Amino acid sequence: MTERVKSLLEIMFHTGTANPCQKLSAEQMYEELLERANIGEITEEEVPKVTTISNWISGFSRKWKTAMA
């Protein structure tokens, strides 16, 4: 996963953390990344699979909760 994609996923994650009404599922994050690929912000090859995004969310969430503790 590229650093740009990780950065976008972190932004989506933190947006959902700050405002639970805007929390996105892995599928919704995938769709958002596809939209960004369609407008040329990232390439389609950079868009990870939904399962990869889901695993990233799990790992990032654990690290974030540990950092906040």
Secondary structure, DSSP 8 states (H G I E B T S, - for coil): --HHHHHHHHHHHHHHHH-GGG---HHHHHHHHHHHHHTTSS-GGG---HHHHHHHHHHHHHHHHHHH-
